[in-house]
């Protein structure tokens, strides 16, 4: 696996990095989980900036400044709601990771941190989402040498163990 890929157990809102990715709602106006935590940590300016973006379609990504966050930017992406796997969920989730990386590369950002998109309230099975995330990011990084480091930020030790196995190339 690409040595530019790392996994850690951390609070994504505390990372001093070029960009953190927000697992956002289509409105981009905040919510629960990672989305709510990022909005709270960034301050009210983030909400104002998101209002100007006019929302985001599932699978797409949009950029705002990080405001009060240690990260310079927030890349907002909207993952799919899990409906059993037969409604294009995998393609939409892969698009979230790809689009976020291309947004970062367009801004010449060298480091990006991702949460595990769609696995909370949207119900995507964690192991499948993690595998898709690692595979998609590794494939996309081959096209984007300017991105030097991608972090998969986990909220729990069990989640971190899944990512570490995937990054080491061992099957789940």
N, C-alpha and C positions, 0 to 999 in steps of 0.2 A: 504494500500500500504506500501511497505517497507520503513522504516524510513531512510534508507541509500540513498534514492533518493530525490534530490532537484532540483528545477528549479530556474534560475535567468536570468535577463536581463543584459548582460555584453559583453565585448570584450574578446573572448576566448583566444586571444594572450596575455592577461595581467594576466592570472591566475597563481599563484604560487601553482602548484599542481603536482602530480607525472606524469600524462600524459594527454595531450589534444588529441582529435581525429580530424584528418583532413579528410574532405570530399573531397577526391582526385580524380584526373583523372587517368585512367589506366596507363599512363606513369609515374606518380608520380613526374613529372617535373614542377609542378606549373600550375596555371590557374587563374581564377577569383574568386570572392567571398571569402569564408573562406579559400580555398586553397591558393589563392594569398596572402591574409593577413598573413597567417601562414608562408609562404615562405619569405615574406618581413621582418617580425618580427624576424624570426630565423636567417636570414643572409645567405650568399652564401654557407656556409658549409652544410646546409640542402639540397640544390640542389645537391651538390656533393655526399652526402650520399644516396640520392634517386636514383641517376644514378647507383650506385653500386647495388641497389636492383633489377634492371631489370624489373620494372613495377609491377603491381598488378592486379589480376583478380577481376571483380565485385564480391562482397560478401566476399572477403578475406581481410586480414589486415596484415600490416607489420610495424615494429618498427624502429625508428631512434632516436638518441639523440635530445634534444630540442635546442641545441646550444645556441643562444642568447635569447631564450624565457625564461620566469620565470619557465615554466614547464620543468621537467627533460627530458621528452620523448614526442615524437609525434608518435601516432599510426595512420597510413595512411590506410584508407579503401575506396573502390570504390563502390558507390551505383549504383543502376540501373537507367537507363533513363526510365521515365514513357512513356509507349506506350499503355495506356488505361487500364492496370491492368490485362490483360489476357496473359501476357508473362513471368510469374514467378517473377514479380517485388517484390511482398510482400516477397517471400521466399529469394530473394537476399538481400533485405533491412534488414530483420531479421538477416540474416547471417552476415551482416556488424557489427551489434551491438554485436552479440554473439562472433564473431571472435575477435573483438577489446577487449572485456572483457577477453577472454581466453589468448590473448597476454599479457594483463596487469597482469593477475594472474600468468602466467608463469614467469614473471619478479618480482613477489611479490610486485606489485604496489598497494597501498591502495586507491588511489583516481584517478578518471578518469572524464574528462569533454567532453561531446559530443555536437556538433552542431546538427541541425536537418538535417540529411543526405538526399541528393537527392531532397530537396524541392526547391532549387534555380534553376539554369540553367537546371537541369535534370527533372524538372517539376512534381515531385511527389506531389499529393495533400497534403497540409500541415496537415490538421486534421487527415487524415488517416495515414500519416507518423508518426505523434506524438503519436497516439494511439499505433501503432505497436512498436515504440521505447520504450515507457513506459512498455508495456506488455512483450516485449522480454527481456529488461534489468531486469525487476523484476523476470522473470522466471529464467534467467541465474544467477542472484545473489544468488538464492537459492542454487546453486551448488558451489559458490565461496565465502565462508565466509571471505577470506582474503581481499576482496575488501570492504573497509569501507564506501566509499562515491562515488556516481555517481552524477554528475551535468549535467543537460540539460541546455545548454547555448543558450539563445534566443537573437535574434537581434532586436526584436520589442516587445512592450508591448502587442499587440494582440496575438503574439505567446506565450509569457509568460503566458497569461491568459488561453490559451488552455492547456498548460502543468500543470498549477496549478490546473485546474479542473480535469484533468486526475489523478494527484497524490492524489487528495482528494477523488477520487473514484466516482466523479459525471460524468454522461454522458455528452457528448458534445451537 
